Amino acid sequence: MTAWIRRGISIVFGLALIGLATACGGATRTPEDPGAAAGQAPDLGSCDVTVTGSPALTVTSSGDLSSVATDYWLSYADTRGILESTAQDEDPDARPPDSRLYVESGMLANPRVIALGVACRDAQASVALVPGALSRYEHVPFRPNTYEIAPVSAVADAAMGTFVALVEIVKDGESIPYVVYQPGTLTIAEFDAAHIAGTFEFKAGSPSRERIEAKGHFNYRRPDVR
């Protein structure tokens, strides 16, 4: 995975997942859950993406703890736990100089971690849709909405209220980044305390000027909602 894709996905999803995993007890299922007795993984929904161009492929992924990251699904305690975990990073260079100040200021931030991030990925490709760095809760509200997918390669370059598509495709064993080159669309059709569903489409190009068009739809369930 290329460095800028890895960094973007890590920032957006990595910390928020700590809270979601805590909230759902590590995705442990109760005996009443369908499939629990058989030891099956919980059904958290799915995402399908059709890619045409170069290359042409279909991405099909099942929902898991890395599919959705959103502060709207995290409790106050979960969010504080995420920030405290960050403040105690094993890498001394990654720790903030004042852990207490970092946590307290983070709890007052907007957003505290991330308003919303959605990912679809399999062995062939990865698509992560995340808000521009300046976006706040008021720009990404807890309800259905339609957003522009900005023609930029970095979250920091996107305008408030727009999303960025972090895309990479595996070709001949190498992960190739693709950057959206004209505005695309993300439509959140449903977004509540239990699930999120929507569609997206965009056109993107690789460093070698190969171009693709991607169209996808997702329907994910919140992990701790039975």
Secondary structure, 3 states (H helix, E strand, C coil): CCHHHHHHHHHHHHHHHHHHHHHCCCCCCCCCCCCCCCCCCCCCEEEEEEEEECCCEEEEEECCCCCEECHHHCCHHHHHHHHHHHHCCCCHHHCCCCHHHHHHHHHCCCCCCCCCEEEEECCCEEEEEEECCCCCCCCCCCCCEEEEECCCCCHHHCCCCCEEEEEEEEECCEEEEEEEEEEEEEEEEEECCCEEEEEEEEEEECCCCCEEEEEEEEEEECCCCC
